[in-house]
Amino acid sequence: MIETIIGLISGIVSGTGMGGGTILIFLLSFLLGVEQHVAQATNLIFFIPTSIVAIIVNIKNKNIDIKLAIIISIFGILGAIWGANISIHTDVNLLKKFFGAFLAVIAMHEIYSIAKQYKKDKKDKQ
């Protein structure tokens, strides 16, 4: 049952374009005790069908710049090859620390963005 809930939450977040994989890795590690390497690899398999569905919906809504997507995809594939090889040869504890630092940076960026928008909105109301 918990796997179903994890998949549903990750799918919803993934469908919105906010990084369902990040949530998936966290939930697999935290709630199910899955090793970091396994959680990250599972995320890669999870990403295939969820991204295909999101791509179809976004193409129908004309939200994708195809030329930009192709360029980013080509270099993303190259980066994925490089990143997978790095991950395989990285100690699990170090990988967890990198993942935690990544989440902390994202959180700080979001807090900064929200604070900046709040100040702008407050200034605009005056």
N, C-alpha and C positions, 0 to 999 in steps of 0.2 A: 504494500500500500504506500509506503513512504517513497518508493521509487517512482510511483505514479505521480505523486504530489510534486516531487523534485522535477520530473519531466515536464509537468504542466507549468510550474512556475518558470522554469528555464525557457520553455517554449514561448510563453507570453512575453517575457523580457526580450528574448531573441527576436521575436516578431516585431517588436517596437524599434529594433535597431540599437538597443542599448547594451548589448553584450550579454546575452543569455548564457554564454559559455563561462563567463566569469562567475556568475551565480551558480551554474552547474558545478564547476570545480569546487567552489566553496562548500556547497551543500553535500556533494559526494564525500569530501574530505571530513567535514565537520559532523554531519549527521550519520553517515554510513561508515566512517573510518577507512575509506578507500585511500590507498597510497597515492601520493601526489602524481607520480608518473602515470599510474593507471587512470586517475581522475582526468588528467590532461589529455591522455590518449582517447578516453571515452568521450570527452568533449569534442574531439575532432570528428568522431563518427556521428555524434549528435548534430554537429554543425551541418553536415551534408543535407539531410532532408529538410531541416528547418530553414536553411538558407535558400534552398530551391523554392520552397513555398513563399518565403518572403520576397524573393526575386520575381516570381510570377505575379504576386499581388502588386508589387511596386512598378513592374513593367506595364501592367494594365492601367495603373494610375499615372503613368508617364513621370515617375519620380527618379528615373535612372538616366544619368548621362552615360550612354553606352561607350563612347570614345574614352572618357575618363575611367570608366569601370574596367575596360580592357587593359589600359596601361597599368592601372593599379593591380589588377589581377596577375598580370605577367610578373611584375616585380614581387607581388605577394607570394606567388608560387616559389620563386627563388628564395625569398626570405623564409618561407615555411620549411624548405629543404635544409637550409642553414640552421634554423631554430630547432628543428627536430633532432638534428645531429648534436647540437649543443645540449639539448635537454637529456638525450640518452646518456651522455657522458657526464652529467652533473649529478652530484650527490643529492639525495632526496631532501635532506634538511636545508641545503643551500637553495634548492629549487623552491621550497616552501617560503624561505626568507625573501627570495626574489618576487614571488607571487604576492606576498604580504606587502612588500615595498611598492609594488605596482598598484595594488589596491589603495594604499595610503596616498600615493601621488594622485590617483584619480579622485579620491575623496577630497584632498586639499584643493584640487583644481575646481571641483564642483562647488565647494564651499566658497571659494574666491569668486567664482562666476555668479553665484546667488547673491553674495554680498554686493558685488559690483552692480548687478541688475537692480537690487533693492535701493542702492544709493541713487542710481539713475532715475528710477521710478519716483523716488521721494523728491528729487530735484525737479523733475518734470511737473509734479503736482503743485509746486510752489509758484 
